[in-house]
Amino acid sequence: MLKIGHEVVRPGKRFGEPEVSIPIPEELATVPGVPINQREVDWYSREYPLESMNITERASRDWANTLRDQHVEMREIRKEHEKLNRPLIMAARASSELEPTAEPTGEDVTELIKTRARELGFVEVGITYFDPRYSYMSKKNQSNYYEHFIALAFEQDFEPTQTIPSVDAEIVHSSTYRTEGAAALELGNYIRSLGYHAQVSGSGDAVGPYIPLHVNAGVGQQGACGYLLTPHVGSRCRLVSITTDANVSYDKPVDYGIHAFCQVCQVCVNRCPGRALMRDKIWWRGVEKNKLYFKRCRPVMARYLGCGICMKVCPIQKYGLKATMDHYAATGQVLGKGTHDLEGYELEGKGYFGPGELPVFESDFFSSMPHGNEYEWAFEQFKDKARAAGGEITDDLIEDFRAQMASNLSNETTDQLVMMDQDADYI
């Protein structure tokens, strides 16, 4: 039995259930939240501010959409999600303009907000300050964000998630975003009924990367897969947020033992079909983390039903943090590692892959994905069309290019594709 360094106490998984105490072995203890170098964070946020990958990688987004639309069921899922999710996004954007419906009493309303969030189905809720360093350049002037950040996580159903990658998993993936979006709007209404403003950041339309602020609010830690790992459901949740001027108290980052545990576990790293996850941590923009190779991740996600295998094979997702830590403390072993129950998956057209087995892809599988923002991509398409026309730049070609650039300038930055949705990069 390993020596326990500290215990983390969290509310039960469901509203009204008893608290859960999670033992963290001493050898897995690191720091609350994430190792961070504030000077580097400040420098990067000032000199190289964050921007949404929907803009910086628009070329690969459009390319991935085209590939996914070749799968009839996936195309219909995406179209249905866009149709149903857009009203939620627009309502969230307008939420900052809504005035409170009552006068505030002046009391601290932290527990009232958390209780209502749990009643609405959120599996995790925490509160921290809204750090403007974690906002995208394209979002800075779009809405009136308030000083307090409510970090919310909504559980994705277990059974369909275990079929990843599959159509069923993509259906529950999209529907969870919509369910949490509607719940967040309702929570915003509740906050206004307490006498305060509430700006909902709609799912698929984040003001910035959610994970660092959720970590600051104590609702989880970032795993080797790049996702936020929460105590009850690991990465099997979808994130959303509300900023508010309500009278609230802040939570603190927590050491769930995840940073050290992921370095021992490595299941997601070993099982990633695209070999897109780094085995060792690096310092990136002032934060120590396992960095994702985007150019090896999106090509697999685009071609294989959204992939998500790193979510499926995570023991914390499948068994929960308490069961995982209890087992590790008792045996020194990672629960489920090396078993088909945890590590097995199937890729459409490729077959089944058990522990130690990985697919092999064609030589141009990764290199064929385009890169760049929408303007760079438009210019590349313009050049390709000119080459196809024998190098002649016609008036029609110029007009097409002008129309495409005008369209790009008016484009939404929401990621209706819902790929790389948790955007794991810190500032």
C-alpha positions as CSV (number, residue, x, y, z in Angstrom):
1,M,0.0,0.0,0.0
2,L,1.5,3.3,-1.1
3,K,1.7,6.2,1.4
4,I,-1.1,8.7,0.9
5,G,0.1,12.3,0.7
6,H,-3.2,14.1,0.8
7,E,-6.9,13.6,0.1
8,V,-9.2,15.7,-2.1
9,V,-12.8,16.0,-1.1
10,R,-15.3,16.8,-3.8
11,P,-19.1,17.0,-4.0
12,G,-20.8,13.8,-5.1
13,K,-21.2,13.1,-8.8
14,R,-24.9,13.8,-8.8
15,F,-26.6,16.7,-6.9
16,G,-27.5,15.6,-3.4
17,E,-25.1,12.6,-3.3
18,P,-22.6,12.5,-0.5
19,E,-19.1,14.0,-0.8
20,V,-16.3,11.8,-2.2
21,S,-12.8,11.6,-0.7
22,I,-10.1,10.8,-3.2
23,P,-6.7,9.6,-1.8
24,I,-3.7,10.9,-3.7
25,P,-0.5,8.8,-3.1
26,E,2.5,10.9,-1.9
27,E,4.5,9.9,-5.0
28,L,1.9,11.5,-7.3
29,A,1.8,14.9,-5.6
30,T,3.1,17.8,-7.6
31,V,1.5,21.3,-7.5
32,P,-2.1,22.6,-7.4
33,G,-3.4,23.3,-10.8
34,V,-0.4,23.3,-13.2
35,P,3.3,24.2,-13.1
36,I,3.5,27.7,-14.5
37,N,6.1,30.4,-15.1
38,Q,4.2,33.7,-14.7
39,R,6.9,35.8,-16.4
40,E,6.8,33.6,-19.5
41,V,3.0,33.6,-19.5
42,D,2.9,37.4,-19.3
43,W,5.5,37.7,-22.1
44,Y,3.8,35.3,-24.5
45,S,0.3,36.8,-23.8
46,R,1.7,40.2,-24.6
47,E,3.9,39.4,-27.6
48,Y,2.1,36.5,-29.1
49,P,-1.5,36.7,-27.9
50,L,-3.8,33.7,-28.4
51,E,-6.1,33.3,-31.4
52,S,-8.7,30.6,-32.1
53,M,-7.6,27.7,-34.2
54,N,-10.8,28.2,-36.1
55,I,-8.9,31.2,-37.6
56,T,-5.3,30.2,-37.5
57,E,-6.1,26.7,-38.9
58,R,-9.1,27.5,-41.0
59,A,-7.6,25.7,-44.0
60,S,-7.5,22.4,-42.1
61,R,-10.9,23.0,-40.6
62,D,-12.5,23.4,-44.0
63,W,-10.5,20.4,-45.3
64,A,-11.7,18.3,-42.4
65,N,-15.3,19.4,-42.9
66,T,-15.1,18.2,-46.6
67,L,-13.7,14.8,-45.6
68,R,-16.3,14.3,-42.8
69,D,-19.1,15.3,-45.2
70,Q,-18.2,12.4,-47.4
71,H,-19.6,10.2,-44.6
72,V,-23.4,10.5,-45.0
73,E,-24.3,10.0,-41.3
74,M,-21.6,12.3,-40.1
75,R,-22.7,15.0,-42.5
76,E,-26.3,14.8,-41.3
77,I,-25.1,14.9,-37.6
78,R,-23.1,18.0,-38.3
79,K,-25.9,19.7,-40.2
80,E,-28.4,19.0,-37.4
81,H,-26.0,20.2,-34.7
82,E,-25.3,23.4,-36.6
83,K,-29.1,24.0,-37.0
84,L,-29.9,23.3,-33.3
85,N,-26.8,24.9,-31.7
86,R,-26.8,28.2,-33.5
87,P,-29.7,29.6,-31.6
88,L,-28.0,28.7,-28.3
89,I,-24.8,30.5,-29.5
90,M,-26.7,33.6,-30.5
91,A,-28.6,33.6,-27.2
92,A,-25.3,33.3,-25.3
93,R,-23.7,36.2,-27.2
94,A,-26.7,38.4,-26.4
95,S,-26.7,37.4,-22.7
96,S,-24.3,40.2,-21.7
97,E,-26.8,42.8,-22.7
98,L,-29.6,41.4,-20.5
99,E,-30.2,43.4,-17.3
100,P,-30.7,41.8,-13.8
101,T,-34.3,41.1,-13.0
102,A,-34.0,41.9,-9.3
103,E,-32.0,44.0,-6.9
104,P,-29.0,42.3,-5.3
105,T,-29.0,41.8,-1.5
106,G,-25.3,42.1,-1.1
107,E,-24.8,38.6,0.3
108,D,-22.2,36.2,-1.1
109,V,-24.1,34.1,-3.7
110,T,-21.4,31.5,-4.4
111,E,-23.3,28.5,-2.9
112,L,-26.6,29.6,-4.4
113,I,-25.0,29.6,-7.9
114,K,-23.2,26.3,-7.4
115,T,-26.3,24.6,-6.0
116,R,-28.4,25.8,-9.0
117,A,-25.6,24.7,-11.4
118,R,-25.7,21.2,-9.9
119,E,-29.5,21.1,-10.0
120,L,-29.2,21.8,-13.7
121,G,-27.0,18.8,-14.2
122,F,-23.4,20.1,-14.2
123,V,-21.1,17.5,-12.8
124,E,-18.5,20.1,-11.8
125,V,-18.6,23.8,-11.0
126,G,-15.9,26.2,-9.7
127,I,-15.3,29.9,-9.7
128,T,-12.2,32.0,-10.4
129,Y,-11.3,35.4,-11.8
130,F,-11.6,35.9,-15.5
131,D,-8.0,36.3,-16.8
132,P,-8.0,38.4,-20.0
133,R,-4.8,36.7,-21.0
134,Y,-6.9,33.7,-21.9
135,S,-9.1,35.4,-24.5
136,Y,-8.7,35.2,-28.2
137,M,-7.8,38.3,-30.2
138,S,-10.9,37.9,-32.3
139,K,-13.1,37.8,-29.3
140,K,-11.7,40.7,-27.2
141,N,-14.2,43.3,-28.4
142,Q,-17.2,41.1,-29.2
143,S,-18.9,40.9,-25.7
144,N,-18.8,42.5,-22.3
145,Y,-17.2,39.9,-20.2
146,Y,-17.3,40.3,-16.4
147,E,-14.6,39.8,-13.8
148,H,-15.7,36.5,-12.3
149,F,-15.5,33.2,-14.3
150,I,-17.8,30.3,-13.5
151,A,-16.3,27.1,-14.8
152,L,-18.8,24.5,-15.7
153,A,-18.5,20.8,-16.9
154,F,-21.4,18.7,-18.1
155,E,-21.1,14.9,-18.2
156,Q,-21.3,13.1,-21.6
157,D,-23.2,9.8,-21.4
158,F,-21.0,6.8,-20.6
159,E,-22.2,4.0,-22.9
160,P,-22.0,5.8,-26.3
161,T,-18.7,7.3,-25.3
162,Q,-17.2,3.8,-24.9
163,T,-18.0,3.1,-28.6
164,I,-15.5,5.8,-29.7
165,P,-14.9,6.3,-32.6
166,S,-18.5,5.9,-33.8
167,V,-21.5,7.6,-35.1
168,D,-23.2,7.1,-31.7
169,A,-20.3,8.8,-29.9
170,E,-20.5,11.8,-32.3
171,I,-24.3,12.1,-31.7
172,V,-23.9,12.2,-27.9
173,H,-20.9,14.5,-28.3
174,S,-22.9,17.1,-30.2
175,S,-26.1,16.7,-28.1
176,T,-24.1,17.2,-24.9
177,Y,-22.9,20.5,-26.1
178,R,-26.4,21.6,-26.8
179,T,-27.7,20.3,-23.4
180,E,-25.0,22.1,-21.5
181,G,-25.5,25.3,-23.6
182,A,-29.2,25.4,-22.7
183,A,-28.4,24.7,-19.0
184,A,-25.8,27.5,-19.0
185,L,-28.4,29.9,-20.4
186,E,-30.8,28.9,-17.6
187,L,-28.1,29.4,-15.0
188,G,-27.5,32.8,-16.5
189,N,-31.1,33.6,-16.0
190,Y,-30.9,32.5,-12.4
191,I,-27.9,34.8,-11.7
192,R,-29.8,37.7,-13.2
193,S,-32.7,36.8,-10.8
194,L,-30.2,37.3,-7.9
195,G,-29.5,40.9,-9.2
196,Y,-26.4,40.4,-11.2
197,H,-25.2,40.3,-14.9
198,A,-24.3,37.0,-16.5
199,Q,-22.4,36.5,-19.8
200,V,-22.7,33.0,-21.1
201,S,-19.9,31.8,-23.4
202,G,-21.7,29.4,-25.6
203,S,-20.4,25.9,-26.4
204,G,-18.5,26.0,-29.7
205,D,-18.0,29.8,-29.3
206,A,-15.6,30.1,-26.5
207,V,-14.0,33.5,-25.6
208,G,-10.7,31.6,-25.2
209,P,-9.3,28.2,-24.2
210,Y,-11.5,26.9,-21.3
211,I,-9.0,24.5,-19.7
212,P,-6.6,26.9,-17.9
213,L,-9.5,28.8,-16.3
214,H,-11.3,25.5,-15.3
215,V,-8.0,24.4,-13.8
216,N,-7.7,27.7,-11.8
217,A,-11.3,27.1,-10.6
218,G,-10.3,23.7,-9.2
219,V,-12.6,21.5,-11.2
220,G,-9.8,19.4,-12.7
221,Q,-6.3,19.2,-14.1
222,Q,-5.0,18.9,-17.7
223,G,-4.1,15.4,-18.7
224,A,-1.5,14.0,-21.0
225,C,-4.2,13.8,-23.7
226,G,-4.7,17.6,-23.6
227,Y,-8.2,17.4,-22.2
228,L,-9.3,18.6,-18.7
229,L,-9.6,15.5,-16.4
230,T,-12.3,16.0,-13.9
231,P,-12.7,13.9,-10.7
232,H,-15.8,12.0,-11.5
233,V,-15.8,11.6,-15.3
234,G,-12.3,12.5,-16.4
235,S,-12.3,13.8,-19.9
236,R,-15.9,12.6,-20.6
237,C,-17.4,16.0,-20.2
238,R,-18.0,19.2,-22.2
239,L,-17.0,22.6,-20.9
240,V,-18.8,25.9,-20.9
241,S,-18.6,29.1,-18.8
242,I,-20.3,32.2,-17.5
243,T,-18.7,35.5,-16.5
244,T,-20.5,37.6,-13.9
245,D,-20.3,40.6,-11.6
246,A,-22.0,38.7,-8.8
247,N,-20.7,38.7,-5.3
248,V,-18.8,35.4,-5.2
249,S,-15.9,33.7,-3.6
250,Y,-13.1,32.0,-5.6
251,D,-12.1,28.4,-5.6
252,K,-8.4,27.4,-5.8
253,P,-6.5,25.1,-8.1
254,V,-6.3,21.5,-6.8
255,D,-3.6,18.9,-7.0
256,Y,-5.5,15.8,-8.1
257,G,-2.3,13.9,-8.7
258,I,-3.0,13.9,-12.4
259,H,0.2,15.4,-13.7
260,A,2.3,12.7,-12.2
261,F,-0.2,10.0,-12.7
262,C,-0.4,10.7,-16.5
263,Q,3.4,10.3,-16.7
264,V,3.1,6.8,-15.1
265,C,0.0,5.8,-17.0
266,Q,0.7,6.8,-20.7
267,V,-2.2,4.8,-22.0
268,C,-3.5,7.6,-24.2
269,V,0.0,8.3,-25.5
270,N,0.5,4.7,-26.4
271,R,-2.9,4.1,-27.9
272,C,-3.2,7.3,-30.1
273,P,-3.6,6.0,-33.7
274,G,-2.0,9.2,-35.0
275,R,0.9,9.2,-32.5
276,A,-0.1,12.8,-31.8
277,L,0.6,12.8,-28.0
278,M,4.0,13.6,-26.4
279,R,5.3,11.2,-23.9
280,D,7.3,13.8,-22.0
281,K,6.3,17.2,-20.8
282,I,7.7,20.4,-22.2
283,W,7.4,24.1,-21.3
284,W,5.0,25.7,-23.7
285,R,4.0,29.4,-23.4
286,G,5.0,29.4,-19.7
287,V,3.2,26.2,-18.8
288,E,4.6,22.7,-18.3
289,K,2.4,20.2,-20.2
290,N,2.2,17.3,-22.6
291,K,2.0,19.1,-25.9
292,L,-0.4,17.8,-28.7
293,Y,0.8,17.4,-32.3
294,F,-2.1,19.0,-34.0
295,K,-0.9,18.1,-37.5
296,R,-1.0,14.4,-36.5
297,C,-4.3,14.7,-34.6
298,R,-6.7,16.4,-37.0
299,P,-6.1,14.1,-40.0
300,V,-7.2,11.1,-37.9
301,M,-10.2,13.0,-36.4
302,A,-11.3,14.1,-39.9
303,R,-11.2,10.6,-41.4
304,Y,-12.3,8.4,-38.5
305,L,-15.6,9.7,-37.0
306,G,-14.0,12.4,-34.8
307,C,-11.6,9.8,-33.3
308,G,-11.5,10.6,-29.5
309,I,-9.6,7.5,-28.7
310,C,-7.5,9.4,-26.2
311,M,-10.8,10.0,-24.3
312,K,-12.0,6.4,-24.5
313,V,-8.8,4.8,-23.2
314,C,-8.3,7.1,-20.2
315,P,-8.8,5.1,-17.0
316,I,-10.0,8.2,-15.2
317,Q,-12.7,8.7,-17.8
318,K,-13.7,5.0,-17.7
319,Y,-13.5,4.3,-13.9
320,G,-13.4,7.7,-12.3
321,L,-10.5,9.3,-10.3
322,K,-11.3,7.7,-7.0
323,A,-11.4,4.1,-8.3
324,T,-8.2,4.8,-10.3
325,M,-6.4,6.3,-7.3
326,D,-7.6,3.6,-4.9
327,H,-6.3,1.0,-7.2
328,Y,-3.0,2.7,-7.7
329,A,-2.5,3.3,-4.0
330,A,-3.2,-0.4,-3.3
331,T,-1.2,-2.0,-6.1
332,G,1.1,0.7,-7.7
333,Q,-0.5,-0.2,-11.0
334,V,-2.8,1.7,-13.4
335,L,-6.3,0.3,-13.4
336,G,-7.2,-1.3,-16.7
337,K,-3.8,-0.8,-18.3
338,G,-2.9,-3.5,-20.8
339,T,-6.5,-4.8,-21.0
340,H,-8.9,-4.9,-24.0
341,D,-11.6,-3.5,-21.7
342,L,-9.7,-0.2,-21.5
343,E,-7.4,-0.1,-24.5
344,G,-9.2,-1.9,-27.3
345,Y,-10.8,0.2,-30.2
346,E,-11.9,-0.2,-33.8
347,L,-11.3,2.1,-36.7
348,E,-13.8,2.0,-39.5
349,G,-12.2,0.2,-42.5
350,K,-9.1,-0.6,-40.5
351,G,-10.3,-3.2,-38.0
352,Y,-9.8,-3.8,-34.3
353,F,-6.7,-2.8,-32.4
354,G,-5.9,-4.3,-29.0
355,P,-3.2,-3.4,-26.5
356,G,0.1,-2.9,-28.2
357,E,-1.5,-2.7,-31.7
358,L,-1.7,0.5,-33.8
359,P,-2.9,1.2,-37.3
360,V,-0.6,2.0,-40.2
361,F,-1.5,4.8,-42.5
362,E,-0.5,5.7,-46.1
363,S,2.6,7.8,-46.7
364,D,0.6,11.0,-47.5
365,F,-2.0,10.5,-44.7
366,F,-0.7,13.4,-42.7
367,S,1.1,15.5,-45.3
368,S,-2.0,16.1,-47.4
369,M,-3.7,18.3,-44.7
370,P,-3.5,22.0,-45.6
371,H,-2.4,24.6,-43.1
372,G,-2.9,28.3,-42.5
373,N,-5.7,30.7,-41.8
374,E,-8.6,31.5,-44.1
375,Y,-6.7,34.2,-46.0
376,E,-3.6,32.0,-46.5
377,W,-5.9,29.2,-47.6
378,A,-7.8,31.4,-50.0
379,F,-4.5,32.5,-51.6
380,E,-3.3,28.9,-51.9
381,Q,-6.6,27.9,-53.6
382,F,-6.2,30.9,-55.9
383,K,-2.7,29.8,-56.9
384,D,-3.9,26.2,-57.5
385,K,-6.7,27.4,-59.8
386,A,-4.2,29.7,-61.7
387,R,-1.8,26.7,-62.2
388,A,-4.7,24.6,-63.4
389,A,-5.6,27.3,-65.9
390,G,-2.0,27.2,-67.3
391,G,-0.8,30.2,-65.3
392,E,-3.4,32.6,-66.7
393,I,-5.0,34.9,-64.2
394,T,-8.4,35.7,-65.6
395,D,-10.9,38.3,-64.5
396,D,-13.2,35.5,-63.3
397,L,-10.3,34.1,-61.2
398,I,-9.7,37.5,-59.6
399,E,-13.4,37.9,-58.9
400,D,-13.6,34.5,-57.2
401,F,-10.6,35.4,-55.1
402,R,-12.1,38.7,-54.1
403,A,-15.5,37.1,-53.2
404,Q,-13.7,34.4,-51.1
405,M,-11.7,37.1,-49.2
406,A,-14.9,39.1,-48.6
407,S,-16.6,36.0,-47.3
408,N,-13.7,35.2,-44.9
409,L,-13.9,38.7,-43.5
410,S,-17.5,38.1,-42.5
411,N,-17.1,34.5,-41.4
412,E,-18.1,33.2,-37.9
413,T,-15.3,31.9,-35.8
414,T,-17.4,29.3,-34.1
415,D,-16.2,25.8,-34.5
416,Q,-19.4,24.0,-35.6
417,L,-17.2,21.1,-36.6
418,V,-16.6,20.6,-32.9
419,M,-13.1,19.3,-33.4
420,M,-10.2,20.2,-31.0
421,D,-13.1,21.7,-29.1
422,Q,-11.4,21.8,-25.7
423,D,-8.4,23.7,-27.3
424,A,-5.8,22.6,-24.7
425,D,-3.2,25.2,-25.4
426,Y,-2.5,27.6,-22.5
427,I,-1.4,31.1,-23.3
